[in-house]
Amino acid sequence: MVLLAIVYYQPNYGSILQAYATQKVISEFDFNVRTIDCTIINKQTKRKKILYYIRNFFHKDLFWGQIKKYTILFHKIFDKDFRHSIILRKKAFIDYGKEKFCLTQALPLNKIAQLCNDKVDAVVVGSDQLWLPSNIVADYFTLNQIPDNVKKISYGTSFGLNKLPVKLEKRTADFLNRFEYISVREKSGIDIITKILNKKVFLVCDPTLLLDDKEWKQEISDKRIIRDKYVFCYFLGSNSKHRKFVKSIVGKTGYKIVNLPHMEEYIIADDKYADISLYDISPSEFLNLIYYAEYIFTDSFHGSVFSIIFNKNFYTFRRFKNNCEASTNTRLDNLFEIFGLQKRLIEDRQLEKGMQLSNLNYEIVNKKIKEIRRKSYDFLYRALGEENDCC
């Protein structure tokens, strides 16, 4: 049996789909796969994260990042339509999770070692910025609670940052030293680890890229959600310039603008620019919206990934300024560098120059996807197997 320490519970499309992909791929290796139920653990780690942000109160980027998240509470209370939209979105995720994930017993953090009986071959932690500083402090995705005799594997786990705070370097080295196999999905992650630890680290693709377009197509209904031709917008950030740019560049095409608002923060700009805004959308329907779109505009890592998987014409904006401490731009930089798609990563300064929509040639990109997918499968197969040397 393999236990997964992954993010399956957030109403975030990228998080839940990468968790599903991780589970599906490992189960195809003929392992019984169970995802660790975080119902109790999340309550414990949330307190630790709050303390972390309080201690880093004067780091303005981190502070304002949290303040923006809590503005949603105000709108939940006073905006009935917004509150109803959140309920619809959460229900779509809950229903998807119940269908897709097989969970363990829910235990507190200090007792999850009890899950590691003699039938457990390994615990895998994977992807999705799980080694951000706040998560390292929260001490779940570090696997420190997993016994020494149980194999610990990192698959494509992301720091989400170019540089780790110096005060967390020793703590990070200590928990990583207990891993038998370490892989990350960003070159910057290799740099962070090799600086603090003399251990081999592998570069693998995000779990969603382990499944090809045909496998993801099986998750999509043949029925289009939007009948008309449309461009699909999926923004996590609040930059109104990105919305205005979409409206200006799409206006001449006659395509509808379809917006999937981000529900973890209330963003005023989302109310104004789209022809259609959708809320009651499951993760499978999210894939449907990407698959059938004429163009995709996003600032999301996984919005970009699925656009690439389905060979779509797309543009990605930077959600953060590069000098922002809370920036996770490194994920996008690495993704676009690996596939040679840097021209599709749009800087704010380009918005004023004017652009025209153009098509992408995916011939070379698809070859690169196959190559990194093969290497990633090889890493995971060997890490889960009995061989001592990897790759």
C-alpha positions as CSV (number, residue, x, y, z in Angstrom):
1,M,0.0,0.0,0.0
2,V,1.1,3.6,-0.7
3,L,-0.2,6.5,1.4
4,L,-0.4,10.0,-0.2
5,A,0.2,13.2,1.6
6,I,-1.3,15.5,-0.9
7,V,-3.8,18.4,-1.2
8,Y,-7.1,16.9,-2.2
9,Y,-9.4,19.1,-0.2
10,Q,-9.0,22.7,-1.4
11,P,-11.6,24.1,-3.8
12,N,-8.8,24.8,-6.3
13,Y,-8.8,23.1,-9.7
14,G,-5.1,22.6,-10.0
15,S,-4.7,21.2,-6.5
16,I,-7.4,18.6,-6.8
17,L,-6.5,17.5,-10.3
18,Q,-2.8,17.1,-9.5
19,A,-3.8,15.0,-6.5
20,Y,-6.1,12.9,-8.7
21,A,-3.3,12.4,-11.2
22,T,-0.8,11.3,-8.5
23,Q,-3.3,8.7,-7.2
24,K,-4.2,7.4,-10.6
25,V,-0.6,7.0,-11.8
26,I,0.6,5.2,-8.6
27,S,-2.5,2.9,-8.7
28,E,-1.5,1.9,-12.2
29,F,1.7,0.5,-10.7
30,D,-0.6,-2.1,-9.0
31,F,-0.4,-0.4,-5.6
32,N,-3.4,0.0,-3.3
33,V,-3.4,3.8,-2.8
34,R,-5.0,5.7,0.0
35,T,-4.9,9.4,0.6
36,I,-4.3,10.6,4.2
37,D,-7.5,12.2,5.5
38,C,-6.5,15.7,6.6
39,T,-9.8,16.7,8.3
40,I,-8.1,16.9,11.8
41,I,-4.6,17.7,10.5
42,N,-5.8,20.8,8.7
43,K,-7.2,22.4,11.9
44,Q,-3.8,21.8,13.6
45,T,-1.6,23.1,10.8
46,K,-3.9,26.1,10.2
47,R,-3.0,27.4,13.7
48,K,0.7,26.9,13.0
49,K,0.4,28.8,9.7
50,I,-1.4,31.7,11.4
51,L,1.4,32.0,14.0
52,Y,3.9,32.0,11.1
53,Y,2.2,34.9,9.5
54,I,1.9,36.8,12.7
55,R,5.7,36.4,13.4
56,N,6.3,37.6,9.8
57,F,3.9,40.5,10.2
58,F,6.3,43.1,8.9
59,H,7.0,41.2,5.6
60,K,4.5,43.3,3.7
61,D,4.0,41.0,0.7
62,L,3.1,38.1,3.0
63,F,0.9,40.3,5.1
64,W,-1.1,41.8,2.3
65,G,-1.4,38.4,0.6
66,Q,-3.2,37.1,3.7
67,I,-5.3,40.3,4.1
68,K,-6.6,39.8,0.6
69,K,-7.7,36.3,1.4
70,Y,-9.7,37.4,4.4
71,T,-11.6,40.0,2.4
72,I,-13.7,37.1,1.2
73,L,-15.2,36.8,4.7
74,F,-16.7,40.2,4.4
75,H,-18.4,39.3,1.1
76,K,-19.5,36.0,2.4
77,I,-21.5,37.8,5.1
78,F,-22.9,40.8,3.2
79,D,-23.1,39.5,-0.4
80,K,-25.8,36.9,-0.7
81,D,-25.1,36.1,-4.4
82,F,-21.4,35.6,-3.7
83,R,-22.1,33.4,-0.7
84,H,-24.4,31.2,-2.8
85,S,-21.7,31.0,-5.5
86,I,-19.2,29.8,-3.0
87,I,-21.6,27.1,-1.8
88,L,-22.1,25.9,-5.4
89,R,-18.4,25.8,-6.0
90,K,-17.6,23.9,-2.8
91,K,-20.3,21.4,-3.4
92,A,-18.9,20.6,-6.9
93,F,-15.5,19.9,-5.3
94,I,-16.9,17.9,-2.4
95,D,-18.8,15.7,-4.9
96,Y,-15.7,15.2,-7.1
97,G,-13.6,14.3,-4.1
98,K,-16.0,11.7,-2.8
99,E,-16.0,10.1,-6.2
100,K,-12.3,10.2,-6.8
101,F,-10.4,9.7,-3.5
102,C,-10.1,6.8,-1.1
103,L,-9.2,8.3,2.3
104,T,-7.6,6.8,5.3
105,Q,-9.0,7.2,8.8
106,A,-8.8,10.8,10.0
107,L,-6.2,11.2,12.7
108,P,-4.4,14.1,14.4
109,L,-0.9,14.9,13.2
110,N,0.9,13.3,16.1
111,K,-0.9,10.0,15.5
112,I,-0.6,9.5,11.7
113,A,2.3,7.1,12.3
114,Q,-0.5,4.6,13.3
115,L,-1.5,4.5,9.6
116,C,1.9,3.0,8.7
117,N,1.3,-0.7,9.4
118,D,3.2,-3.5,7.8
119,K,1.1,-3.2,4.6
120,V,2.4,0.3,3.9
121,D,5.3,0.3,1.4
122,A,5.8,4.0,1.2
123,V,4.4,7.5,1.9
124,V,4.5,9.9,-1.1
125,V,4.2,13.7,-0.7
126,G,3.6,15.5,-4.0
127,S,3.4,18.7,-5.9
128,D,1.5,21.9,-5.4
129,Q,3.8,24.3,-3.4
130,L,3.7,21.9,-0.4
131,W,7.1,23.2,0.8
132,L,6.3,26.8,1.0
133,P,7.7,28.3,4.2
134,S,4.3,28.3,5.9
135,N,3.9,24.6,5.1
136,I,7.3,23.7,6.4
137,V,6.5,25.4,9.7
138,A,3.1,23.6,9.8
139,D,5.1,20.3,9.6
140,Y,2.8,17.9,7.8
141,F,4.2,17.8,4.3
142,T,7.6,17.3,5.8
143,L,6.6,13.7,6.7
144,N,8.3,14.2,10.1
145,Q,5.6,12.1,11.7
146,I,6.2,9.1,9.5
147,P,8.3,6.4,11.1
148,D,12.0,5.9,10.0
149,N,11.3,2.4,8.7
150,V,8.7,3.6,6.1
151,K,10.0,4.7,2.7
152,K,9.4,8.5,2.1
153,I,9.2,9.8,-1.4
154,S,8.8,13.3,-2.8
155,Y,7.2,13.4,-6.2
156,G,7.5,16.8,-7.9
157,T,7.1,18.7,-4.7
158,S,7.3,22.4,-5.2
159,F,8.8,25.1,-3.0
160,G,6.9,27.7,-5.0
161,L,9.8,30.2,-4.4
162,N,13.2,30.9,-5.9
163,K,14.9,31.1,-2.5
164,L,14.2,29.6,0.9
165,P,14.4,31.8,4.0
166,V,17.8,31.3,5.6
167,K,16.1,30.6,9.0
168,L,14.3,27.6,7.5
169,E,17.3,26.0,5.8
170,K,18.4,23.7,8.6
171,R,14.9,22.7,9.3
172,T,14.4,21.8,5.7
173,A,17.6,19.9,5.4
174,D,16.7,17.9,8.5
175,F,13.4,16.6,7.2
176,L,14.6,16.1,3.6
177,N,17.5,14.0,4.9
178,R,14.9,11.4,6.0
179,F,13.6,11.0,2.4
180,E,14.8,8.0,0.4
181,Y,13.9,9.7,-2.9
182,I,13.5,13.4,-3.7
183,S,12.1,14.9,-6.8
184,V,10.9,18.4,-7.6
185,R,9.1,20.0,-10.5
186,E,11.2,23.1,-10.8
187,K,14.9,23.7,-11.4
188,S,14.9,26.3,-8.6
189,G,13.8,23.5,-6.3
190,I,17.0,21.5,-7.2
191,D,19.1,24.7,-6.4
192,I,17.4,25.1,-3.0
193,I,18.0,21.5,-1.9
194,T,21.5,21.1,-3.2
195,K,22.5,24.2,-1.4
196,I,21.6,22.7,2.0
197,L,21.8,19.0,1.5
198,N,24.3,16.6,-0.2
199,K,21.6,14.4,-1.7
200,K,20.6,13.5,-5.3
201,V,17.5,15.4,-6.5
202,F,15.5,14.7,-9.6
203,L,13.5,17.0,-11.9
204,V,10.2,15.6,-12.8
205,C,7.0,16.9,-14.4
206,D,3.9,18.0,-12.5
207,P,1.6,15.1,-11.8
208,T,-1.0,16.4,-14.2
209,L,1.5,16.0,-17.0
210,L,1.9,12.3,-16.2
211,L,-1.4,11.7,-17.9
212,D,-1.7,12.5,-21.6
213,D,-4.4,14.3,-23.4
214,K,-6.3,11.1,-24.2
215,E,-6.4,10.1,-20.5
216,W,-7.6,13.5,-19.4
217,K,-10.2,13.5,-22.2
218,Q,-11.8,10.5,-20.5
219,E,-12.6,12.9,-17.7
220,I,-14.5,15.3,-20.0
221,S,-18.0,15.0,-21.1
222,D,-18.6,15.1,-24.9
223,K,-21.2,17.8,-24.3
224,R,-19.8,21.3,-24.4
225,I,-20.7,23.5,-21.5
226,I,-20.6,26.6,-23.8
227,R,-22.1,26.1,-27.2
228,D,-20.8,29.3,-28.8
229,K,-17.2,29.8,-29.7
230,Y,-15.4,31.4,-26.7
231,V,-12.2,32.3,-24.9
232,F,-11.8,30.9,-21.4
233,C,-10.4,33.1,-18.6
234,Y,-9.1,31.6,-15.4
235,F,-7.4,34.2,-13.2
236,L,-6.3,33.7,-9.6
237,G,-4.8,37.2,-9.2
238,S,-6.6,40.5,-9.0
239,N,-4.8,42.5,-11.7
240,S,-7.6,44.4,-13.6
241,K,-5.2,45.1,-16.5
242,H,-5.3,41.4,-17.4
243,R,-9.0,41.5,-17.6
244,K,-9.1,44.7,-19.7
245,F,-6.5,43.3,-22.0
246,V,-8.6,40.2,-22.7
247,K,-11.6,42.3,-23.4
248,S,-9.7,44.5,-25.8
249,I,-7.9,41.7,-27.7
250,V,-11.0,39.4,-28.0
251,G,-13.5,42.1,-28.9
252,K,-12.8,41.9,-32.7
253,T,-13.1,38.1,-32.8
254,G,-16.8,37.8,-31.8
255,Y,-15.9,35.1,-29.3
256,K,-17.7,35.1,-26.0
257,I,-15.5,35.7,-22.9
258,V,-16.2,33.0,-20.4
259,N,-14.8,33.7,-16.9
260,L,-14.3,31.2,-14.0
261,P,-13.9,33.4,-11.0
262,H,-11.5,32.5,-8.3
263,M,-13.5,31.9,-5.1
264,E,-10.7,32.1,-2.5
265,E,-10.6,35.9,-2.8
266,Y,-13.3,38.4,-3.9
267,I,-12.0,40.2,-7.0
268,I,-14.0,43.2,-8.2
269,A,-12.6,43.1,-11.7
270,D,-14.3,39.7,-12.2
271,D,-17.7,41.3,-12.2
272,K,-17.2,43.5,-15.2
273,Y,-15.4,42.1,-18.2
274,A,-16.8,38.7,-19.1
275,D,-19.9,37.7,-21.1
276,I,-20.5,34.6,-19.0
277,S,-19.3,34.0,-15.4
278,L,-19.5,30.4,-14.1
279,Y,-19.6,29.2,-10.5
280,D,-21.1,25.7,-10.3
281,I,-18.2,24.1,-12.1
282,S,-16.6,20.8,-11.0
283,P,-12.9,19.9,-11.8
284,S,-14.1,17.7,-14.7
285,E,-16.0,20.7,-16.1
286,F,-13.0,22.9,-15.6
287,L,-11.2,20.6,-18.1
288,N,-14.2,20.8,-20.4
289,L,-13.9,24.6,-20.5
290,I,-10.3,24.4,-21.4
291,Y,-10.6,21.7,-24.0
292,Y,-13.4,23.4,-26.0
293,A,-12.1,26.9,-25.8
294,E,-10.6,28.8,-28.8
295,Y,-8.1,30.6,-26.6
296,I,-7.2,30.5,-22.9
297,F,-6.1,33.5,-20.8
298,T,-4.8,32.7,-17.3
299,D,-2.3,33.5,-14.6
300,S,-2.6,30.0,-13.2
301,F,0.1,27.4,-13.3
302,H,-2.3,24.5,-13.8
303,G,-4.4,26.6,-16.2
304,S,-1.2,26.8,-18.3
305,V,-0.4,23.1,-17.8
306,F,-3.8,21.9,-19.1
307,S,-3.7,24.3,-22.0
308,I,-0.4,22.7,-22.9
309,I,-1.7,19.1,-22.4
310,F,-4.6,19.8,-24.8
311,N,-2.4,21.7,-27.2
312,K,-4.5,24.9,-26.9
313,N,-3.7,28.4,-28.0
314,F,-3.1,30.3,-24.7
315,Y,-1.5,33.2,-22.9
316,T,-0.3,33.3,-19.3
317,F,0.1,36.5,-17.3
318,R,2.4,36.8,-14.2
319,R,0.2,37.0,-11.1
320,F,3.0,38.5,-8.9
321,K,5.8,41.1,-9.3
322,N,9.1,39.3,-9.4
323,N,10.4,41.1,-6.3
324,C,7.3,40.1,-4.2
325,E,8.2,37.8,-1.3
326,A,5.0,35.9,-1.8
327,S,5.7,35.4,-5.5
328,T,5.3,31.9,-7.0
329,N,6.4,33.0,-10.4
330,T,9.2,30.5,-10.3
331,R,6.7,27.7,-11.2
332,L,5.7,29.5,-14.4
333,D,9.3,30.4,-15.3
334,N,10.4,26.8,-15.0
335,L,7.4,25.4,-16.9
336,F,7.7,27.8,-19.8
337,E,11.5,27.3,-20.0
338,I,11.3,23.5,-20.0
339,F,8.8,23.6,-23.0
340,G,10.3,26.6,-24.8
341,L,7.1,28.6,-24.5
342,Q,8.5,31.8,-23.0
343,K,6.7,33.9,-25.6
344,R,3.4,32.9,-24.1
345,L,4.3,34.2,-20.7
346,I,3.1,37.8,-20.9
347,E,4.7,40.7,-18.9
348,D,2.6,43.6,-17.9
349,R,4.7,46.0,-19.9
350,Q,3.7,44.1,-23.1
351,L,0.1,44.9,-22.6
352,E,0.5,48.5,-23.7
353,K,2.3,47.6,-26.9
354,G,-0.6,45.8,-28.5
355,M,-0.8,42.2,-29.5
356,Q,-2.6,39.9,-31.9
357,L,-3.9,36.5,-31.2
358,S,-1.7,33.8,-32.8
359,N,-1.6,30.0,-33.0
360,L,0.9,27.7,-31.4
361,N,2.9,24.9,-33.1
362,Y,3.0,22.0,-30.6
363,E,5.3,19.6,-32.5
364,I,8.4,20.3,-30.5
365,V,6.5,20.9,-27.2
366,N,4.8,17.5,-27.5
367,K,8.2,15.8,-27.9
368,K,9.5,17.5,-24.8
369,I,6.4,16.5,-22.9
370,K,6.9,12.8,-23.8
371,E,10.5,12.9,-22.8
372,I,10.0,14.4,-19.3
373,R,7.0,12.2,-18.8
374,R,9.1,9.2,-19.5
375,K,11.8,10.3,-17.1
376,S,9.2,11.1,-14.5
377,Y,7.5,7.7,-14.8
378,D,11.0,6.1,-14.5
379,F,11.7,8.0,-11.3
380,L,8.4,7.1,-9.7
381,Y,8.6,3.4,-10.8
382,R,12.1,3.0,-9.3
383,A,11.3,5.0,-6.2
384,L,8.3,2.8,-5.4
385,G,10.1,-0.4,-6.4
386,E,12.9,-2.4,-4.8
387,E,15.9,-1.1,-6.7
388,N,18.5,0.8,-4.7
389,D,19.8,3.1,-7.4
390,C,17.4,5.5,-9.1
391,C,17.5,6.5,-12.8
